[in-house]
């Protein structure tokens, strides 16, 4: 099974870091506001970064690590893979 660390962003660039075992489903939930919470409140609907691993512990540790980082460092990481901060969900098969 694959696990994903992902970062969602709002139009005003509020960032949300999460972990899931089904990235397509989870992004769909964020985009459609089907779960109450932070991402619904702050309209975090753009997938701007993700990492994949088959080791849940490494993904959970990575999530903890990134959540401790400064905003500047998070933006640096995101821009290494996604320099234009585009919504990467358009490249996922959203079924």
C-alpha positions in Angstrom: 0.0 0.0 0.0 1.2 3.5 -0.8 1.0 6.4 1.6 1.1 10.1 0.7 2.2 13.3 2.5 0.5 16.2 0.7 0.2 19.9 0.9 -2.9 21.8 0.0 -3.1 25.5 -0.5 -5.8 28.2 -0.7 -6.0 31.1 -3.1 -4.5 33.2 -0.3 -1.7 30.7 0.1 -2.8 29.2 3.5 -1.0 25.8 3.7 -2.3 22.5 5.0 -0.1 19.4 5.4 -1.8 16.0 5.6 -1.3 12.2 5.2 -3.5 9.7 3.4 -3.4 6.3 1.8 -5.6 7.5 -1.1 -4.5 10.8 -2.5 -7.2 11.0 -5.2 -10.0 10.5 -2.8 -8.5 12.9 -0.2 -8.0 15.7 -2.7 -11.5 15.2 -4.0 -12.8 15.5 -0.4 -10.8 18.8 0.1 -12.0 20.2 -3.2 -15.7 19.4 -2.5 -15.6 20.4 1.2 -17.0 17.1 2.2 -15.1 17.1 5.5 -15.4 19.7 8.2 -12.2 21.3 9.5 -9.2 23.5 8.6 -9.2 22.9 4.9 -12.9 23.7 4.5 -12.6 26.8 6.7 -9.6 28.2 4.8 -10.6 26.9 1.3 -7.5 24.8 0.8 -8.4 23.2 -2.5 -5.1 23.2 -4.5 -2.8 20.2 -4.3 0.6 21.9 -4.6 3.0 19.2 -3.3 3.0 15.5 -2.4 5.5 12.7 -1.6 4.8 9.0 -1.8 6.1 6.0 0.2 5.1 2.4 1.0 6.3 3.0 4.6 3.6 4.6 6.8 6.1 5.4 9.5 8.4 7.4 7.2 5.5 9.4 5.9 4.2 10.2 9.4 7.7 11.2 10.5 8.0 13.4 7.4 4.7 15.0 8.2 5.9 15.8 11.7 9.1 17.2 10.3 7.4 19.5 7.8 4.9 20.8 10.3 7.8 22.1 12.4 9.4 23.9 9.4 9.0 27.6 8.9 6.7 28.8 6.1 9.7 29.9 4.1 11.3 26.5 4.2 8.0 24.8 3.2 7.6 27.1 0.2 11.2 26.4 -0.8 10.5 22.6 -0.7 7.3 23.0 -2.7 9.0 25.2 -5.3 11.7 22.6 -5.8 9.1 20.3 -7.4 6.4 22.8 -8.4 8.0 26.2 -9.1 4.7 27.8 -10.3 2.7 26.5 -7.4 0.2 24.9 -9.8 -2.6 22.6 -8.7 -1.1 19.2 -9.2 -4.5 17.5 -8.9 -5.2 18.1 -12.6 -2.5 15.6 -13.4 -4.0 12.9 -11.1 -6.8 10.7 -12.4 -9.7 12.1 -10.4 -12.3 9.4 -10.7 
